[in-house]
Amino acid sequence: MALVRLSPNTLYAEAMLAVLKPTVRSLGLVLPIQLQGAVLGTPLPLRQSLLLIWPHMTGLVAATILLFALGYVLFQRREIRA
């Protein structure tokens, strides 16, 4: 599961699932201690859903910046002759 989460498609799909379906309480393994006091079936507020997906969004933004920087460096190193 950790290896699958490196895929941008999976990160985006899980993030949008949590935002668009507010009854989702977790995107991974759920421990019994995490369910203590939670009323199942009640939707999460938007703020809590955003807190749930911030690692996914951070990963997507970091991957975008990293790939852009790598592409820029490779482009600058190429010798272009007219």
C-alpha positions in Angstrom: 0.0 0.0 0.0 2.9 2.4 0.8 4.4 1.7 -2.7 1.0 2.4 -4.4 0.8 5.7 -2.7 3.8 7.0 -4.6 1.6 7.2 -7.7 0.1 10.6 -8.3 -3.1 9.0 -9.5 -3.6 7.2 -6.2 -2.8 10.3 -4.2 -5.3 12.4 -6.1 -8.0 9.8 -6.0 -7.7 9.3 -2.2 -7.6 13.0 -1.6 -10.7 13.7 -3.7 -12.5 10.8 -2.1 -12.0 12.3 1.3 -13.1 15.8 0.2 -16.1 14.7 -1.9 -17.4 12.0 0.4 -17.3 13.5 4.0 -18.2 10.2 5.7 -14.7 8.9 5.0 -12.8 9.0 8.3 -9.5 7.5 7.3 -7.4 6.8 4.2 -5.4 4.0 5.6 -5.2 1.6 8.5 -7.7 2.4 11.3 -6.8 1.4 14.8 -9.6 0.8 17.4 -8.3 3.7 19.5 -9.0 6.1 16.6 -12.6 5.0 16.5 -13.2 5.7 20.2 -15.7 8.5 20.6 -16.4 8.7 16.8 -20.0 8.4 15.6 -19.8 6.3 12.5 -21.8 7.6 9.5 -21.6 11.2 10.5 -19.8 13.4 7.9 -16.6 15.2 8.8 -16.5 19.0 8.5 -14.5 20.4 5.5 -11.7 21.5 7.8 -11.2 17.9 9.2 -11.3 16.5 5.6 -8.6 18.9 4.6 -6.5 17.9 7.6 -6.9 14.3 6.5 -5.6 14.9 3.0 -2.8 17.4 3.6 -0.1 14.8 3.3 -1.5 13.8 -0.1 -1.6 17.3 -1.4 1.9 18.1 -0.1 3.2 15.0 -1.9 1.5 16.0 -5.1 2.9 19.6 -5.0 6.4 18.3 -4.0 6.5 15.8 -6.9 5.4 18.5 -9.3 8.2 20.9 -8.1 10.8 18.1 -8.2 9.9 17.0 -11.7 9.8 20.6 -13.0 13.2 21.3 -11.4 14.7 18.2 -12.9 13.4 19.0 -16.3 14.7 22.5 -16.1 18.2 21.4 -15.1 18.3 18.9 -17.9 17.1 21.4 -20.4 19.7 24.0 -19.3 22.5 21.4 -19.5 21.8 20.6 -23.2 23.8 22.5 -25.7 21.6 24.1 -28.2 23.1 25.1 -31.5 21.3 27.1 -34.1 
